[in-house]
Amino acid sequence: MASVETPALDSTLAQTPAQALAPAPAVELGFAVEAPGWRLRSEQFPSKVGGRPAWLSECDLPGPAELACPLCHRPLAFLLQLYAPLPGRDDAFHRDLFVFCCREPPCCAALRVFRNQLPRKNDHYSYEPPSDEPPDEINDSPSVQLQSGVHLCRVCGCLGPKVCSKCHKAHYCSKDHQTLDWKLGHKQSCTSDNLWSEIPDHKFLFPEYEIVIETEEMEPDNIPDCTPEGLGKCDNSELIGSMDEALEAELDSMAKHESKEDEIFQKFKTQIALEPEQILRYGRGIDPIWISGENIPQEQDIPNCPCGARRIFEFQVMPQLLNYLKADRLGRSIDWGTLAVFTCVESCSLGSKYTEEFIWKQDFTDTT
């Protein structure tokens, strides 16, 4: 995935009309599609939603304390990861961003994002690109131990430093997940020889999809007129056809108000009109699109990276992703208008360490 950099403009040169109307940087869109399990393993360097994390580096994984909700203190669930290497950066030839969220009602609040990057020559993967063909032998069993020897939690696939005191084989990130696994089957299979193939569905992981990336094509003549002046010509069903009825109703309730808030919302709808099923927008260094005029972060709201460099916008998660997560089965579910991820402008290299970045949640505005 290419980064988008805007060339510096010499202020001593006169800006021509052609320069003033230079096209905006390209935006890459992500779409959720079903894929075979082997395509979503770490060695394929996937972008994906749900399931277990396909960790990049097998060392220095985020620990239980880093992946616990600061409010309810329960383990966060893996939401998605985006493979976003930086061209021209040898130390970021492989680069992943991992997003986690709290899905425990009534909390469903916390969000965290981590960055990890590796050079092309590293201790974990081949120097050559992975094959596009499926392996001769496909093992669909969840991975509970990395090749580095690191043990993973049987429930969530994150670092598992805790171990069952009876079999000393099953690992967990927390007491919560150990208790959950015990109730759902480990109590019966604790001493079984098929311990690894008998991992039950704990109803904790989100459904798993591959994220397929396509460049956004913005053809002005084909974009519906959704400015306040053109609302009479705008068919909402074309813009949010992929959204469920509840989400559509929530969006349309906002569109009834003629104000600055309405203009921002209509700009959001216009921007996604051509590809209403997009779940993600990527453009390192560009501006995100906001769904509301409220709770837009200011520069001082975005903390610098621990290395001292400022953070810039890299990608945003769209509300359409909620349709794929089936999170409403938990009662009060996760929700957002958009999630904007900001990362170190230098993409500082800290070896194989997973570095926390910054994520901003913008909710739907209640305008009823």
C-alpha positions, 0 to 999 in steps of 0.5 A, a space after each residue: 500500500 503506497 503512502 501519499 505524500 504531498 510535494 512541498 510548494 515553493 512559496 516564491 513561485 507563482 501558483 497557476 490555476 492548473 496548480 491550484 486545481 491539482 487533483 486530490 491525493 488518491 484514497 484507497 478503499 477497503 472492502 470485506 470479502 470472504 476468503 479461505 483461512 490460509 489467505 488470512 495467515 501471517 505468512 500471507 501478510 493479510 489485511 483482514 477483519 475479525 478472527 484472531 490477529 495474524 501477528 507480524 513479528 512473533 516477538 514482543 507482542 502486546 501483553 494482557 495489560 495493553 490489551 485490557 479495557 481501561 474501563 471494565 478491565 476485560 480483554 479487548 477483542 481483535 477488530 481488524 488489521 491493515 497491511 500498510 508497508 511504506 515504499 522506500 523504507 527498508 525498515 518498514 518493508 512489512 508493516 501492519 496496523 492492528 485495531 482492538 476494541 472492547 465488546 463487553 456490554 455494557 462497556 463497549 467503549 475502549 479502542 487501541 491500535 498498535 503498529 509493527 514493522 519489519 525489514 524484508 530480511 527478518 527472522 520470521 518470513 521468507 525474503 521472497 513474496 508468499 505464493 498465491 497458491 494454497 499450500 499442499 496441506 491446509 490446517 484449519 485449526 487455530 494457531 495457539 503457538 507461534 513458530 518463535 515458541 510464543 504461546 497464544 490465548 485459546 480464546 482470542 489469539 493474543 499473548 497467553 502468559 497464563 496456563 491451565 494449572 491442571 494440564 499445563 498446556 492450555 494458555 490464556 491472556 487472562 482469568 476471564 478467558 480461562 474461565 470462559 474456555 473452561 465452561 465451554 469445553 476445556 473442562 472435559 478436554 483438559 487431559 485429552 490428546 486432541 486438546 488443540 483440535 477441540 477449541 470451541 466457539 467462544 462467541 468472542 471473536 468477530 466474524 473473519 473477512 479479508 480486506 480487499 483494497 481498491 483505489 477510489 475513483 472519483 468521477 465528478 459527473 457520476 457522483 450524486 449531488 448531495 450538497 444541501 442545494 441538491 438534496 432533492 436530487 439525491 437518492 439516499 438508497 444509492 448512497 447507503 444501500 449496504 447499510 442495515 435499516 437501523 443505521 440508515 434510519 440513524 443517518 437519515 434522521 441527521 439529514 433533516 437538519 439544515 445547518 453546518 452539521 448537515 453540510 458535513 454529513 452530506 459531504 460524508 454521504 457524497 464521498 461514499 456514494 460511489 462505493 457504499 460498501 466500503 469499510 475502510 478508507 486509507 490515505 496516509 497524510 490526507 484528511 479524514 472525512 467526518 460524519 459530524 461537525 461535533 467531536 472533530 479532533 484538533 491538533 492538540 487532541 492528537 498526542 505525539 508519538 513517544 519518539 517525539 514526532 507528531 502523528 498524522 492521519 493514516 486510515 479510518 474505519 467506516 460505519 459499514 463495517 458494523 454490518 459484518 460484525 454481528 455484534 448486536 447479539 451481545 445486547 448493547 453492542 459496539 458502535 461508531 460513526 467513524 474511527 480515525 487512526 493517526 500514526 507516527 509521521 516518521 513511522 519510527 522503528 523500534 525493532 520488532 516491538 509493537 508500538 501503540 498509536 492513536 485512534 479517535 472515535 467519532 459517534 453519530 450525533 443525536 440530532 432528533 
